[in-house]
Structures are given as structure tokens and as C-alpha cells.
């Protein structure tokens, strides 16, 4: 460290906001009854216990909706990769109870992507707890789940992610 380094401004920390993709209660990933999510094997983030039937975009970016409509992956302009995975074992429904409403692959926060029949799906799978996961954690310095334990609506601030300096 040079004599005048202490006077130089530190590079501004870059934070990225992620918004709630659905209405419900925000819970810790450890409460999701699936080891891959609960133990953060596929990434880190939080989960939501949903209360009604629509999944919306939590970020601006490019999407890929799984063929069975139970999950949506996102890539943001800054390269962050995410997934919203509705429920546990929902892939076994082969799309039953889900309806794709997104028309393109570019979305803005709050755009409707998939509608679902919550009561039908609840009756068919072990859980509807929905992980909201950042997959490429190598880009992430820190995650702050600002809504943990709170009820959220689509578009409410869910978590803030501090990206590593590149």
C-alpha cells in the first residue's frame, strides 16, 4: 500500500436487485424439502411459499421456460444466471397445471411468464415451495435476502446481490 492509497476512493460496490417473482412468504432455502436446493448444491438464494397462481420475471433479461413450464431460467445483462423452480417434483406433472403466458425470450421485471393452478399442483407434489436461485455463484460476493420471513407481492424487492469486482 502506497502512502496516498488510503485517500483513493474504493471502487464502488456493485449491487444488483432481484424482485419477487410471485406472491407469498419468503423462506430460507433450508426449508425446501429437496436436498439439492436446501443444501445450495445448485446455487444460493431463497424460496417463496406461494399463495396464488402466477410466476413473473424477478429481473430484466433473457429467459428460457422449461418445456414443462415448472421452471424458468434467466440471464441478466450483467451475466448473472438464475432459476425460479416452482415447487418440488413438479417436473413429473409434465406441464399439467401450468400455462405459459410469456411470448418472447426478453423480459422486464414483473412480466407474467407462467400461470399455475396452485390447488391442483399442491394436491400432486410434495411441496410448492419455490426456490429463487442464483446459479453462477462465482460472480457473487454476497447475497442479502432483504425480505426473509416477510410476505411479498410480485415486484417487491426480494434480495440484493453484491457482484464481485471484475
Helices and strands as residue ranges (DSSP letters): G 5-7, E 14-19, E 24-27, G 29-31, H 35-38, E 44-50, E 54-56, E 61-65, E 71-75, E 81-85, G 90-93, E 98-100, E 106-107, E 112-116, H 118-122, E 129-134, G 137-139, E 140-144, E 151-152, E 157-163
